[in-house]
Structure formats: C-alpha cells, structure tokens
Amino acid sequence: MRKLIHSFIDYIRAEKGYSRHTIRNYESDLRQFIKFVVTKKGIEKGDPGIDLVDYKLIRLYLGELFDNRKRTTIARKLSTLKSFFSYLELRGLTAFNPAIDISTPRQEKRIPAYLPIDDMFALLEQPDREKELGLRDLAILELLYSCGLRVSELVTLDIEKLDLTSRLVRVSGKGGKERLLPVGKKAIVVIKEYLKNTEKARKKAGFSATNGPLFLNYRGGRLSSRSVDRLVKRYSRECGITADISPHSIRHTFATHLLDGGADLRSIQELLGHVNLSTTQKYTHVSIDKLMEVYDRSHPRS
C-alpha cells in the first residue's frame, strides 16, 4: 500500500495540481489508515496489501473515528480514501473501490464567525500607522478585508502581482488557480505608504521596489501565516473584541458585508475563489439570522 500511496500522491501533485496543504492532509490521512489496517490485521512488517481492504474494514475505521473526531474531519478522511481507491481502480490496480458506496457523515451547519461593521472598523483603527510595523499591520488588515483573501494567499503575495494604479491584485488560490480581484481605495492608500516606508528594508533584504514579498517580517523575510494570525488576534483583543477572531474571520466578514450590501452570491463566489456555489451559500445563513433578529426586534406581532 505504501508504494501505491506514493504513486497517488505524485499523481495529485503533478496532474491535479493540489496545494501543499491538501497534499499534506492526503498523506496524513492515508498514513493513519495504513496504521489502522496494520493493527487490525496484525501485520508484522507494517505494509499491508491492498487486497486486505474491503467495505467492512473502512466502515470499522470510520466508526472508530466517530469517538474523538469531528464530522468534518471524518468526511475529509473518507473523501481521501474514495479518491485513493478511485485512482487505483482507474489504473487497473484494484478491481473496485471499496469506499465508493459509503455515505459521507451528515455535517453540522456551522455559521462562520464574522465581525459586525463597527467592530471591523474598530479593528482597522487599532494599528499605529506612525510605526513601521503598525503601518504594515494596517496594510495587512485593510487588504484582508478589502479582498477577502485567505491568509495563505496574503503571505505568498508578491509586489508585482499588485497593480496600484488599476487597483487590482492577482491572487494564486487553492490548486494554483489565479483570480483577479479589485482592491479598495483605502487599502491602496495604506499599501502605497507601507511600500514607500519599507524601500530601504527591501533593498537591504535583496529585493527591489517592484519585486519580492509584499509583506515582510522584522528581519526582512516573507511574513508567515502564523505571524498574521497572531497580529489579528492581538489587535482584536486590544480593541475589546471578545470573539476568537482569525484572518479567516475577516474573510467571512468580507463576504457577509458584501451580501448584506446587496452583492449576489455568484459575484461573491468569484471573489472568494470558491469552486462550488454551495460553499458560498453558507453566508446566506448569516444574513437570514440577522434578518430574523431585526424582524423579532421590530415587528409588533413577532
């Protein structure tokens, strides 16, 4: 199985163009499944044959996961197995896909965490733009809220992908798929100021004014996702936001505020880079909840 898994991982990396994060999850899920098969079948060498895996064994594996894993995690692990065995079946390495008829666990409906407009504006006012790092942090927050970027898209963004005159940014999303996004005027103003302020630091780090990472850490290297997560949490605490806010919460806030402002779901789907409209539809729950709250508070017969 290990040799087949290596072949599958090479396939999704080279032919499917999956992101490093997705590939890492696939590898982790398949390693965990092998460990389960080895334990259940009492295999000494630790590398079971593919013929040992059947429908019942996969059901047993998923059943054990229900004790300590979320349904979303279990659904992902089942999806990994389905993809793996579909790959093997397609290449004639197995006669059938033992996971294909197993139903995906029903998912809990989760409403994404987001900030009301006043809280979002308060967050944007928190960084001290008179300081170099404060100006950088403000540019980060403005761009996250202006474009609804994933944190991975933000930290991999290079200067040459940003057209300050046309107010457009070219983002590389999941699976390397690019999309062109408009950037808000306020974000452009702050980014211009930030770039001007960091010219010497960029030159010292070996970058020019027109290439290299958009956002630098204090050593002059590319900023990490973890650093962005920390600064978002720090500023949210400093301005009194009690909810657990992350960069992804700002992405949810971007989408929710667009929907509340009258944007249609298809447009929001394009801006967020969602492959399926169903992924974007979760934001309608937020707006409906808000609508019900207003109705209950305002209607005399509510």
RANORUR-V226100 format. One record per residue. N is the residue number from 1. PSI is psi in radians with two decimals (none if undefined). D_LAST is the distance of its C-alpha to the last C-alpha in Angstrom with 2 decimals. Layout:
n,psi,d_last
N,PSI,D_LAST
N,PSI,D_LAST
//
This chain:
n,psi,d_last
1,-0.59,60.42
2,-0.71,60.80
3,-0.70,62.90
4,-0.64,60.40
5,-0.74,57.54
6,-0.72,59.59
7,-0.72,60.11
8,-0.77,56.39
9,-0.72,55.48
10,-0.65,58.14
11,-0.85,56.63
12,-0.40,53.04
13,-0.83,54.45
14,-0.73,56.96
15,-0.60,55.57
16,-0.41,51.80
17,0.56,51.66
18,2.70,49.06
19,2.82,48.31
20,-0.68,50.15
21,-0.79,46.99
22,-0.76,46.33
23,-0.71,50.01
24,-0.71,50.01
25,-0.74,47.11
26,-0.82,48.98
27,-0.78,52.14
28,-0.77,50.44
29,-0.75,48.68
30,-0.60,51.96
31,-0.72,53.99
32,-0.69,51.62
33,-0.72,51.96
34,-0.78,55.76
35,-0.71,55.78
36,-0.80,53.82
37,-0.76,56.26
38,-0.77,59.26
39,-0.82,58.04
40,-0.60,57.13
41,-0.07,60.33
42,0.72,62.60
43,2.25,64.10
44,-0.69,66.61
45,-0.29,67.00
46,0.27,63.29
47,1.50,63.14
48,2.67,62.02
49,2.64,62.83
50,-0.43,60.11
51,-0.25,61.23
52,-0.29,59.90
53,2.17,56.27
54,-3.13,54.55
55,-0.79,51.12
56,-0.68,51.27
57,-0.71,52.27
58,-0.71,49.37
59,-0.70,46.92
60,-0.72,48.53
61,-0.83,48.20
62,-0.64,44.48
63,-0.69,43.96
64,-0.53,45.58
65,-0.48,43.38
66,-0.34,40.20
67,-0.56,41.30
68,0.24,41.01
69,2.63,39.62
70,2.74,36.22
71,-0.59,35.35
72,-0.67,35.58
73,-0.75,39.10
74,-0.73,40.12
75,-0.70,38.93
76,-0.73,41.01
77,-0.64,44.05
78,-0.72,43.84
79,-0.68,43.60
80,-0.82,46.70
81,-0.71,48.62
82,-0.76,47.69
83,-0.73,48.87
84,-0.85,52.03
85,-0.50,53.07
86,-0.71,52.23
87,-0.79,54.61
88,-0.71,57.29
89,-0.72,56.90
90,-0.59,57.15
91,0.17,60.40
92,0.38,61.84
93,-0.23,61.84
94,2.66,59.93
95,-0.46,59.72
96,2.96,55.95
97,1.82,52.71
98,-0.22,51.86
99,-0.16,48.35
100,-0.58,47.27
101,0.08,45.69
102,2.20,43.80
103,2.49,40.03
104,2.36,38.17
105,2.45,35.90
106,2.27,32.19
107,2.52,30.71
108,2.47,27.83
109,1.98,25.14
110,2.19,25.55
111,2.17,23.52
112,2.48,26.20
113,2.36,26.37
114,2.89,26.09
115,2.40,26.11
116,2.81,23.76
117,-0.78,25.83
118,-0.73,26.72
119,-0.66,28.00
120,-0.74,29.92
121,-0.65,31.56
122,-0.68,32.42
123,-0.72,34.08
124,-0.40,36.09
125,-0.11,37.33
126,-0.77,38.64
127,2.53,42.00
128,1.82,44.98
129,-0.10,46.36
130,-0.30,49.57
131,2.59,50.54
132,-0.82,51.63
133,-0.57,49.41
134,-0.69,46.46
135,-0.73,46.94
136,-0.79,47.14
137,-0.67,43.95
138,-0.73,42.10
139,-0.66,43.47
140,-0.87,42.24
141,-0.73,38.67
142,-0.73,38.63
143,-0.69,39.98
144,-0.79,37.62
145,-0.57,34.58
146,-0.60,36.24
147,-0.19,37.18
148,0.63,35.10
149,2.60,38.38
150,2.65,38.99
151,-0.56,41.02
152,-0.60,43.95
153,-0.63,43.91
154,-0.85,43.92
155,-0.34,46.87
156,0.02,48.99
157,2.29,48.57
158,2.72,51.88
159,-0.69,52.52
160,-0.22,54.02
161,-0.10,50.75
162,2.14,49.15
163,1.73,49.87
164,-0.51,49.09
165,-0.84,50.14
166,-0.12,48.00
167,0.91,45.16
168,2.60,45.19
169,2.39,45.56
170,2.04,46.88
171,2.42,45.34
172,1.93,46.76
173,-2.69,43.93
174,2.41,43.96
175,0.29,47.10
176,0.19,48.69
177,2.25,46.60
178,2.59,46.57
179,2.61,43.91
180,2.18,44.08
181,2.52,41.25
182,2.60,40.66
183,2.34,40.78
184,2.66,38.93
185,-0.71,41.11
186,-0.67,40.32
187,-0.72,41.27
188,-0.75,44.49
189,-0.81,45.50
190,-0.71,45.17
191,-0.72,46.93
192,-0.77,49.80
193,-0.71,50.23
194,-0.79,50.15
195,-0.72,52.74
196,-0.66,55.03
197,-0.35,54.77
198,0.28,55.75
199,-0.80,58.71
200,-0.74,61.31
201,-0.65,59.50
202,-0.73,59.23
203,-0.70,62.91
204,-0.60,63.88
205,-0.04,61.93
206,0.23,63.76
207,2.78,61.05
208,-3.11,61.28
209,-0.20,58.80
210,0.06,57.80
211,2.99,57.65
212,3.09,56.59
213,2.46,53.28
214,-0.78,50.71
215,2.18,49.63
216,2.62,52.38
217,-3.13,52.48
218,-0.25,54.57
219,-0.08,57.66
220,0.07,57.40
221,-3.13,56.28
222,2.39,53.19
223,2.52,50.01
224,2.80,48.59
225,-0.68,45.08
226,-0.68,45.18
227,-0.69,46.00
228,-0.73,43.03
229,-0.75,40.72
230,-0.74,42.24
231,-0.61,41.90
232,-0.78,38.21
233,-0.70,37.52
234,-0.82,39.74
235,-0.59,38.16
236,-0.64,34.60
237,-0.74,35.73
238,-0.51,37.54
239,0.23,34.53
240,0.28,32.36
241,2.08,30.27
242,-0.38,29.72
243,2.68,28.73
244,1.67,31.70
245,2.43,32.28
246,3.01,34.98
247,-0.58,36.37
248,-0.50,34.35
249,-0.61,31.13
250,-0.61,32.21
251,-0.75,32.68
252,-0.68,29.11
253,-0.78,28.02
254,-0.88,30.14
255,-0.72,28.56
256,-0.74,24.92
257,-0.61,25.59
258,-0.78,27.41
259,-0.76,24.60
260,-0.51,22.09
261,-0.01,24.80
262,0.04,25.05
263,2.55,27.89
264,2.77,28.19
265,-0.66,28.62
266,-0.72,32.28
267,-0.74,33.20
268,-0.67,31.59
269,-0.80,33.43
270,-0.74,36.69
271,-0.67,36.17
272,-0.33,35.45
273,0.48,38.29
274,2.37,36.38
275,-0.75,38.48
276,2.44,35.61
277,-0.51,32.38
278,-0.55,30.65
279,-0.64,31.38
280,-0.46,29.58
281,-0.27,26.50
282,-0.40,25.31
283,-0.34,24.18
284,-0.51,21.52
285,-0.68,19.72
286,-0.82,19.68
287,-0.65,18.24
288,-0.72,15.51
289,-0.72,14.57
290,-0.71,14.64
291,-0.75,12.56
292,-0.64,9.72
293,-0.77,10.25
294,-0.73,10.20
295,-0.83,7.03
296,-0.54,5.21
297,-0.48,7.71
298,-0.56,7.78
299,2.27,5.26
300,-0.36,5.74
301,0.28,3.80
302,none,0.00
//
